[in-house]
Structure formats: C-alpha cells, structure tokens
Amino acid sequence: VRSLLPDAEIVEVSPDDDLTDLLRRAANRANVLAVSGGDGTIACAAPLALEAGIPLAVLPGGTFNHFARDLGIRSVADAVDAINDGHLTRVDIVRLNDDTVVLNTASIGAYPHFVRTRNRLQRKRSRPFATALALTATMRRTRPVRIRVDGELMETSLFLVGNSLYLPSGFAPSRRLRLDDGLLDVRILDVGHRFALARLIGSMLTGRLERSPLYHELQVPEFSFSAVDGPLVVAHDGEIGESYDAVTFRVEYRALCVYTPATPR
C-alpha cells in the first residue's frame, strides 16, 4: 500500500488502541477510509465510513475475508486497483436493533460451532456428508435455544441471518451473487419436535432439506424475534456480539459506498 498509494496516510493499530475511536478519527480526516483486516474489523469500520459520508475500501487481511471476496476483491492489489480506477458500488448493510452493522451474517445458538465442525470434516468427506455429521455433533453437544417469531414458539440450534441472498439453499450457504437486493436471508432449523435430529439428517442426505417442515427459509427486508429464556448472544461477522432479549434485523438498501473492481472477478 505504501508503494502503490504513496499519498495515503497509514495508521497502524496497536493492541492497546481503541479500534472504533481510531477508525472514527481517521474517517473524519479522510476522503476514503481504507481498512486492512478481516470481516469483524471491516464491519467495525463500515458504520464509521457511513457516519463520515465517505467510501470504504476493503483491503483483505483476515482469515476468510467473506465480504471482500463477495465484492470481487481477492487481494490488496485488487483493492488498490479499484481505488485508482475510482470504481464505486453501493451495497446493502443490515442493522441489528438499529445500532450494530452486519455485513455478512448473524447467528444465534450453535451455528458458529456447526460451521467450524463442518469445515474440519469436509477435508476428508463430501460436503453433504460432512454437513450431516456436523449437524449431528452440534445438536448432541449443545442445548437449543427458544425464541418467539410472530407469536410462534420455536426451539432452534441453528439460526442464521444473511445480508442479501446466499447460495446454495439449505444450511451450508457459501456465496452471494449480489449485495444489493434489499433482502435478509433467514434460515432456521426448528428442533423442538419428536425425532427432529433423525428427520433432519434424512432430509439432508436425500437433498430434501428445503421441503422439511423443520426447516424455515425466508427472504424478507426485516426480521424480529424475542428470547424466551433470557438474553441470547448474537454473533455476527465472525465475532461474538452482545446479548439481547429482543432482536430486529433491518436492511438498509444500498447504504454503503465501497470500492470494487471495474471488471467482476
């Protein structure tokens, strides 16, 4: 970055720094807020770029870089090219209780554990079989949580909300074709039924999960639920978040201005 963008001000972050404060002060004196980090760091920077009314440039520097990847940015060189080309795109963000910004996904229950287990198993097994094994391990080792949605009680171990629609359908989403469709991608496994695990495993292995009455998939601009048994932790963008008694996710359509490659990658 120093060699390719010689006029850029480089601000390095130390372990003792307050990241939000540092980003806010940088945004207030910048024309572009460029941030190197993973999804959690980028999600911290996004609302500050919005607050300052300036574009965000994403320099992938984390473990997975889901947001950067879905923007078409695979490397720092891609991001620098996008800045030099001046190619800007507007993308959706999700507001969690009108406060926290979510760029990729948010979840409750054991979804993060499920993803880690599935990724580990996929190294030696097919994706459908690894998904079924991960689901079995997750449901046996973790207690489901109870939530109320539109007055209906649900007991769930796996609950996911995505910013824009993810592919494929089912409980192994991996990519987005666009980030500006104005929709939440909500996926819930309802396990509060007799023989729920066996029924879900059978549905997964036969490719019929989407038809199961235990699986709910919604595409909506806003989604709310309340916790039945006390506050629930909501994880988002790879980070463990706060605990809430009631949660509302709401899309802000094309709210964030970001640099993307002029030619999709």
WOUR-V671588 format. One record per residue. N is the residue number from 0. PSI is psi in whole degrees, 0 to 359 (999 if undefined). OMEGA is omega as a letter, one per 40 degrees, with the letter a starting at -180 (none if undefined). Layout:
BEGIN
N,PSI,OMEGA
N,PSI,OMEGA
END
This chain:
BEGIN
0,319,i
1,321,a
2,324,a
3,334,i
4,72,a
5,338,a
6,357,a
7,143,i
8,123,a
9,122,i
10,115,i
11,144,a
12,130,i
13,163,a
14,336,a
15,353,a
16,147,i
17,106,a
18,316,a
19,315,i
20,319,a
21,316,i
22,321,a
23,315,a
24,323,i
25,316,a
26,324,a
27,345,i
28,11,a
29,158,i
30,333,i
31,133,i
32,105,i
33,130,a
34,130,i
35,123,i
36,187,i
37,189,a
38,321,i
39,318,i
40,317,i
41,321,i
42,331,i
43,325,a
44,328,a
45,310,a
46,336,i
47,327,i
48,319,i
49,314,a
50,322,a
51,349,a
52,35,a
53,160,i
54,157,i
55,134,i
56,128,a
57,118,i
58,104,a
59,122,a
60,19,a
61,196,a
62,313,a
63,325,i
64,48,a
65,315,a
66,313,i
67,316,a
68,317,a
69,341,i
70,349,a
71,14,a
72,110,a
73,343,a
74,168,i
75,324,i
76,321,i
77,316,a
78,317,i
79,319,i
80,318,a
81,320,i
82,314,a
83,325,i
84,342,a
85,28,a
86,110,a
87,144,i
88,148,i
89,132,a
90,160,i
91,153,i
92,164,i
93,133,i
94,128,i
95,111,a
96,39,i
97,19,a
98,284,a
99,138,i
100,132,i
101,127,a
102,328,a
103,277,a
104,158,i
105,153,a
106,158,i
107,168,a
108,215,a
109,19,a
110,316,i
111,320,i
112,319,i
113,314,a
114,315,i
115,317,a
116,315,i
117,317,a
118,322,i
119,317,a
120,331,a
121,344,a
122,334,a
123,354,a
124,165,i
125,157,a
126,314,i
127,318,a
128,320,i
129,321,i
130,316,i
131,317,i
132,319,i
133,320,i
134,316,i
135,312,a
136,319,a
137,314,a
138,334,i
139,332,a
140,345,a
141,150,i
142,135,i
143,161,i
144,153,a
145,130,i
146,162,i
147,123,a
148,118,a
149,41,i
150,354,a
151,134,i
152,130,i
153,143,i
154,118,a
155,144,i
156,334,a
157,119,a
158,127,a
159,138,i
160,126,i
161,149,i
162,106,a
163,167,a
164,135,i
165,154,i
166,149,e
167,179,i
168,166,a
169,198,a
170,33,i
171,52,a
172,145,a
173,339,a
174,162,i
175,138,i
176,336,i
177,159,a
178,28,a
179,44,i
180,359,i
181,19,a
182,151,i
183,143,i
184,104,a
185,128,a
186,126,a
187,132,i
188,120,a
189,108,a
190,8,a
191,46,a
192,161,a
193,132,i
194,34,a
195,315,a
196,311,a
197,320,a
198,320,a
199,318,i
200,315,i
201,319,i
202,320,i
203,314,a
204,334,i
205,3,i
206,26,a
207,23,a
208,320,a
209,338,a
210,353,a
211,137,i
212,350,i
213,352,a
214,131,a
215,128,i
216,121,a
217,148,i
218,104,a
219,156,i
220,343,a
221,144,a
222,136,a
223,152,i
224,162,i
225,149,i
226,138,a
227,322,a
228,30,a
229,169,a
230,143,i
231,141,i
232,132,i
233,114,i
234,148,i
235,140,i
236,42,i
237,6,a
238,148,i
239,125,a
240,205,a
241,171,i
242,142,a
243,146,i
244,329,i
245,142,a
246,137,i
247,127,i
248,133,a
249,132,i
250,136,i
251,106,a
252,122,i
253,43,a
254,331,a
255,130,i
256,121,a
257,155,i
258,133,i
259,159,i
260,142,i
261,328,i
262,120,a
263,142,a
264,999,none
END
